[in-house]
Amino acid sequence: MDKKEKKEGLFSRLKKVKHIEIIIAVIAVAVMLIIYFVGFGGGGDKISNTAGASGGSSIYSDYCARMQSEVTQIVSKIQGAGEAKAVINWESGVELVLAASESSSPNSNTSTPIVISGGGSSAPVVIKEIYPKAVGVVVVCEGGANAKIKVDIIMSISTLLGISSDKVVVLPMGKVK
């Protein structure tokens, strides 16, 4: 049997496999994701941080803390606001959308998460992270008693977080004795 006959035999067997296009596409996506995560200096670390055993709580706390810090910084830079502190109430946690391979039989459909192993650990492939929506904000600042400053702060936070202005409360900062 020469090489040409071997190739023809291989191709004829591949043609008989059901949904070969889907299998090839899943393998190609998995290879691209491996190249992406390894090629950008993560070596798999980014995957384990985003989808580790913590169930996304690390992502949640990082995102929420970063947004709260940004809101506090923005408010403190508004003219007349002075020192400020913001607290944001969130709707839910971060939702991770995982890559999955799907198979179906006449009686059932199954979906299995795609997992990448590396560095002694394995983690599912995260396609998308859906961040929580802010449902309310309380700001305490030195200029919180001034009506114009209060309106400026409410409008900026409302715009930044995409929530209605009635979900933002601005209060004057009390003096510590």
C-alpha positions in Angstrom: 0.0 0.0 0.0 1.6 3.3 -1.1 1.1 6.7 0.4 -1.6 7.7 -2.1 -3.7 4.7 -1.1 -3.2 5.5 2.6 -4.4 9.1 2.1 -7.4 8.0 0.2 -8.3 5.4 2.9 -7.9 8.1 5.6 -10.1 10.6 3.7 -12.8 8.0 3.0 -12.9 7.1 6.8 -13.1 10.8 7.7 -16.0 11.4 5.3 -18.0 8.7 7.1 -17.7 10.5 10.5 -20.9 12.4 11.3 -20.5 16.2 11.9 -16.8 16.2 11.1 -17.0 19.9 10.3 -18.2 20.7 13.9 -15.5 18.5 15.4 -12.8 20.2 13.3 -14.2 23.6 14.2 -14.1 22.8 17.9 -10.5 21.5 17.7 -9.5 24.7 15.7 -11.1 26.9 18.4 -9.4 25.0 21.2 -6.0 25.4 19.4 -6.6 29.1 18.9 -7.5 29.6 22.5 -4.4 27.7 23.7 -2.2 29.8 21.4 -3.9 33.0 22.6 -3.6 32.3 26.3 -0.1 30.9 26.1 1.1 33.5 23.5 0.1 36.5 25.6 2.3 35.8 28.6 -0.3 34.1 30.7 0.9 30.6 30.3 -2.5 29.5 31.5 -2.5 31.9 34.5 -5.2 34.1 33.0 -7.5 31.1 32.6 -7.1 29.9 36.2 -7.6 33.4 37.5 -10.9 33.9 35.6 -12.4 30.5 36.0 -10.7 29.0 39.0 -12.2 27.2 41.9 -13.4 30.5 43.4 -16.4 30.3 40.9 -15.8 33.9 39.7 -15.7 35.6 43.1 -12.2 36.9 42.3 -13.5 38.5 39.1 -16.5 39.9 40.9 -14.5 41.5 43.8 -11.9 42.9 41.3 -14.5 44.4 39.0 -16.7 45.8 41.8 -13.7 47.2 43.7 -12.3 48.8 40.5 -15.6 50.4 39.6 -16.2 51.7 43.2 -12.7 53.2 43.2 -13.3 54.8 39.8 -16.6 56.3 40.9 -15.0 57.7 44.1 -12.1 59.2 42.0 -14.5 60.8 39.5 -16.7 62.3 42.2 -13.7 63.7 44.1 -12.6 65.5 40.9 -15.9 67.2 40.4 -15.5 70.9 41.2 -16.7 71.5 44.8 -17.2 67.9 45.7 -14.0 67.6 47.8 -13.2 64.3 49.5 -15.6 61.6 48.5 -16.5 58.0 49.2 -18.9 55.9 47.0 -20.5 52.6 47.7 -22.2 50.7 44.8 -24.9 48.0 45.3 -24.7 45.3 42.6 -27.5 43.3 41.1 -25.7 39.9 41.0 -22.3 38.3 40.5 -20.2 38.0 37.4 -21.5 35.4 35.0 -19.0 33.3 33.1 -20.0 31.9 29.7 -18.0 28.8 29.1 -17.0 27.2 25.8 -18.7 23.9 25.4 -18.8 21.0 22.9 -22.3 19.8 22.2 -23.2 16.3 21.1 -26.6 15.0 20.3 -28.2 11.6 20.0 -31.7 10.7 19.0 -32.9 10.9 22.6 -30.7 13.6 24.2 -28.5 16.6 23.8 -25.4 17.0 26.0 -23.1 19.9 26.5 -19.6 19.4 27.9 -17.4 22.4 28.9 -14.1 22.6 27.1 -11.3 22.4 29.6 -7.6 23.3 29.1 -4.9 21.8 31.2 -1.6 23.4 31.9 0.9 24.0 34.7 -0.6 21.2 36.8 -4.1 22.6 36.8 -7.1 22.6 34.5 -9.8 25.2 33.9 -12.7 25.7 31.6 -12.4 28.0 28.6 -14.2 31.3 29.3 -15.7 32.8 26.2 -17.3 35.9 27.9 -17.6 37.5 31.3 -20.9 39.3 31.9 -20.4 41.9 34.7 -23.1 42.7 37.2 -25.3 45.8 36.8 -25.2 48.5 39.4 -28.6 48.9 41.1 -27.8 51.8 43.4 -25.1 54.1 44.5 -24.5 56.1 47.7 -22.0 58.9 47.6 -20.8 60.8 50.7 -18.7 63.9 49.9 -17.7 67.2 51.4 -19.7 69.2 48.9 -22.8 67.0 49.1 -25.0 69.7 50.7 -24.7 72.0 47.6 -27.6 71.4 45.2 -25.5 72.1 42.0 -22.7 69.7 43.1 -25.2 67.1 44.0 -26.9 67.2 40.6 -23.5 67.1 38.9 -22.5 64.0 40.9 -25.8 62.3 40.3 -25.7 62.9 36.5 -22.1 61.8 36.2 -22.7 58.5 38.1 -25.9 57.9 36.3 -24.1 58.2 33.0 -21.1 56.2 34.0 -22.9 53.2 35.4 -26.0 53.4 33.0 -28.5 53.6 35.8 -31.4 56.1 36.4 -30.7 59.2 38.5 -33.2 58.1 41.2 -30.8 55.2 42.0 -28.0 57.6 43.1 -28.0 59.3 46.5 -25.5 62.0 47.4 -25.1 63.0 51.0 -22.9 65.6 52.7 -19.9 64.2 54.6 -20.1 64.7 58.3 -17.3 66.1 60.4 -15.5 63.7 62.7 -15.1 65.2 66.2 
